[in-house]
């Protein structure tokens, strides 16, 4: 009859303490780097697309609100690219979504 204490279960290689620590590490440094590059690249691409659309709508017969909405959405996407480059990928994702929604709202006004 041997009883195991808490120190025995944590120190043993087959214990549950090692299993819990392994489950917490879902993403590695490569995944974080890939997420930063994706957020930065997508933000830059959407910024360029929004600015190009704003310039095209500015020269056409569209109401003044349309190019402003595209430019504002492009600005939000540029901020998302900046945050993505600094590692704030969740905030960058939400800002990308908000920027595209502002651009789409401006397109609906037309």
N, C-alpha and C positions, 0 to 999 in steps of 0.2 A: 504494500500500500504506500504509494508515494503520491503526494499532492504537489501540484505545480503552483508556484507562486507567480505573481505578476512579472517579477524580474526574469523568471525563467522563460516565460512565453515571449517576452520582447527580445530577449537576447538570442534565442535559438534561430537557426537559419530557416526552419520550417514554420516559424511563428507567423502570426497575422500582422504584426507591426510592419514587416517588410512589404507585405502584399498591399497594405493600405497606402504606403508611400508610393508604390509603383502606379496605383490607380489614379493618384492626383496629377501625375505628369502626363497629361493627354497630348500636349503639343510641345515640340522641341524647338530649338532655335531656328532650324531651317523653315519650319512652318511660320514662325513669327516674321522671319525675313521675307518670305513669300507673300504674306499678308500685307506687309508694309509696302512692298513693291507693287502689288496689285492695287492697293488703295491709292498710291501715289500716281501710278500710270493711268488708272481709270479717271481720277480727278483731273489730271492734266488733259486727257482726251476730251472729257465732257466740257472742260473749260474752253478749249479751242472750238469745239462744236457750238457751244452757246454763244461765244463771241462772233463766230462766222455767221450764225443765224441772226444775231442781233444786227450785224452790219448789212446783211441781205434784206432784212425786214425794214431797216431804216431807210433804204433807198427806194422801197416800194410804197404802194398806197395803203399800207397797214396803219391802224391807229397807233398813236404814240406809246400806248401801254405795252404793245407787243415787243418792240425792241428793248424796252426797259425791263420787262420780265425775263427776256433771254439774257440780258446783261447781268441782272441780279442773280439769276440761277447760275450763270457762269462764275460769278463772284463767290457764291456759296460752294461751288464745286472746287474752285481754287483754294478756298479755305480747307476743304476736305482733303485736298492733295497735300497741303502743308501739314495738317494733323496726321495724315497717313505716313508721311515721311518721318515724323517724330515718334511714331509708334502708337499713336492713339487710333487704332484701326476701327474700333467699334464706333467711336464718335465720327470718324471719317465716313463710315458706311452710312450712318444716319444722315449726315450732311449731304452725301451724294444723293441719297433718296430725296431729301428735301429740295436740293437744287434741281433735280430732274422734274420734280413735281411743280416747282415754280415755272420752269420752262414750258411744261405741258399746259399749265394754266394760262400762260401768256399765249400759247398757240390756240387755245380754245376761244380766246377773246376775238381772234381774227376771224 
